[in-house]
Amino acid sequence: MKDRIEIVASGFGGQGVVRLGQILGEAGVKEGLRVTMLKSHGTEMRGGYVRSQVVLAKKVVDSPMCESPDYFIALTSAAYNRFKHTVPEDGLILYDPAFVEEIDNTLPCKQKPLPAKQLAMDHFGKVIFSNSIALGAMAKILENYLKKEIVLESILEILPKFKQENEAAFNVGFDYIASLTRANSMTALTGDERLVVD
């Protein structure tokens, strides 16, 4: 069993990177896991560099740093290029093709597009719901570690506005990844291990 899951999300200020980390961390706490979450950002804040690092573990977390992330959510080209080499061979990079235009095909890890911005515009006409779409996608990917309903519950607690739209956006992201899984285009994406809480 894997004792520790590392998740990194990075983009620019205003994309909800920190909230994404907080919500996944909150869901981990509700599941009874040990959780740490770190955030860092440039002095520009909105529009500047932002990163969140989340560790989900069944035992005490000895280090909150994500040096070899299992999952990396890249929301800008700068973020992608900065952290792409930290993802190991068995890891996964999810990137939004609206912001990450050029992919490094020499990387040993899996890489999959998540068009969160486009899906948000198509379904809601507003980019602000991209974050909930990304969380829905992560909920599907992490469903062997975090229950879907727990992640959704955490979203609705931490994002009190637009609850109906955020729930719908969450389901759009979840269903998008589910459809790829059914099409066998993301083989072994979620794995078959689950963190077991003592």
TAPE-V579876 format. One record per residue. N is the residue number from 1. RES is the residue in one letter. NEAR is the number of other ideal C-beta (glycine too) atoms within 12 Angstrom. Layout:
n:N res:RES near:NEAR
n:N res:RES near:NEAR
//
This chain:
n:1 res:M near:17
n:2 res:K near:22
n:3 res:D near:23
n:4 res:R near:31
n:5 res:I near:42
n:6 res:E near:41
n:7 res:I near:48
n:8 res:V near:44
n:9 res:A near:48
n:10 res:S near:47
n:11 res:G near:44
n:12 res:F near:27
n:13 res:G near:26
n:14 res:G near:22
n:15 res:Q near:40
n:16 res:G near:39
n:17 res:V near:44
n:18 res:V near:32
n:19 res:R near:34
n:20 res:L near:46
n:21 res:G near:44
n:22 res:Q near:31
n:23 res:I near:41
n:24 res:L near:47
n:25 res:G near:38
n:26 res:E near:29
n:27 res:A near:39
n:28 res:G near:37
n:29 res:V near:27
n:30 res:K near:24
n:31 res:E near:32
n:32 res:G near:19
n:33 res:L near:35
n:34 res:R near:25
n:35 res:V near:36
n:36 res:T near:29
n:37 res:M near:34
n:38 res:L near:28
n:39 res:K near:27
n:40 res:S near:26
n:41 res:H near:24
n:42 res:G near:21
n:43 res:T near:11
n:44 res:E near:12
n:45 res:M near:17
n:46 res:R near:17
n:47 res:G near:16
n:48 res:G near:21
n:49 res:Y near:29
n:50 res:V near:36
n:51 res:R near:38
n:52 res:S near:41
n:53 res:Q near:39
n:54 res:V near:46
n:55 res:V near:39
n:56 res:L near:43
n:57 res:A near:33
n:58 res:K near:24
n:59 res:K near:18
n:60 res:V near:15
n:61 res:V near:25
n:62 res:D near:13
n:63 res:S near:15
n:64 res:P near:26
n:65 res:M near:20
n:66 res:C near:36
n:67 res:E near:21
n:68 res:S near:24
n:69 res:P near:35
n:70 res:D near:40
n:71 res:Y near:49
n:72 res:F near:44
n:73 res:I near:53
n:74 res:A near:45
n:75 res:L near:43
n:76 res:T near:34
n:77 res:S near:24
n:78 res:A near:23
n:79 res:A near:35
n:80 res:Y near:34
n:81 res:N near:23
n:82 res:R near:23
n:83 res:F near:38
n:84 res:K near:33
n:85 res:H near:20
n:86 res:T near:27
n:87 res:V near:33
n:88 res:P near:21
n:89 res:E near:14
n:90 res:D near:19
n:91 res:G near:33
n:92 res:L near:38
n:93 res:I near:40
n:94 res:L near:49
n:95 res:Y near:40
n:96 res:D near:40
n:97 res:P near:23
n:98 res:A near:25
n:99 res:F near:31
n:100 res:V near:33
n:101 res:E near:16
n:102 res:E near:16
n:103 res:I near:22
n:104 res:D near:20
n:105 res:N near:11
n:106 res:T near:9
n:107 res:L near:23
n:108 res:P near:16
n:109 res:C near:29
n:110 res:K near:29
n:111 res:Q near:29
n:112 res:K near:32
n:113 res:P near:29
n:114 res:L near:42
n:115 res:P near:29
n:116 res:A near:44
n:117 res:K near:33
n:118 res:Q near:23
n:119 res:L near:36
n:120 res:A near:34
n:121 res:M near:20
n:122 res:D near:19
n:123 res:H near:27
n:124 res:F near:27
n:125 res:G near:14
n:126 res:K near:20
n:127 res:V near:27
n:128 res:I near:24
n:129 res:F near:37
n:130 res:S near:40
n:131 res:N near:46
n:132 res:S near:44
n:133 res:I near:47
n:134 res:A near:50
n:135 res:L near:52
n:136 res:G near:41
n:137 res:A near:46
n:138 res:M near:48
n:139 res:A near:43
n:140 res:K near:37
n:141 res:I near:40
n:142 res:L near:40
n:143 res:E near:29
n:144 res:N near:24
n:145 res:Y near:41
n:146 res:L near:41
n:147 res:K near:23
n:148 res:K near:30
n:149 res:E near:19
n:150 res:I near:29
n:151 res:V near:43
n:152 res:L near:33
n:153 res:E near:25
n:154 res:S near:34
n:155 res:I near:44
n:156 res:L near:26
n:157 res:E near:20
n:158 res:I near:28
n:159 res:L near:29
n:160 res:P near:10
n:161 res:K near:15
n:162 res:F near:20
n:163 res:K near:19
n:164 res:Q near:16
n:165 res:E near:25
n:166 res:N near:38
n:167 res:E near:28
n:168 res:A near:25
n:169 res:A near:41
n:170 res:F near:45
n:171 res:N near:30
n:172 res:V near:35
n:173 res:G near:43
n:174 res:F near:35
n:175 res:D near:22
n:176 res:Y near:36
n:177 res:I near:38
n:178 res:A near:23
n:179 res:S near:17
n:180 res:L near:25
n:181 res:T near:22
n:182 res:R near:14
n:183 res:A near:13
n:184 res:N near:10
n:185 res:S near:16
n:186 res:M near:25
n:187 res:T near:15
n:188 res:A near:16
n:189 res:L near:33
n:190 res:T near:27
n:191 res:G near:24
n:192 res:D near:12
n:193 res:E near:19
n:194 res:R near:21
n:195 res:L near:29
n:196 res:V near:16
n:197 res:V near:20
n:198 res:D near:12
//
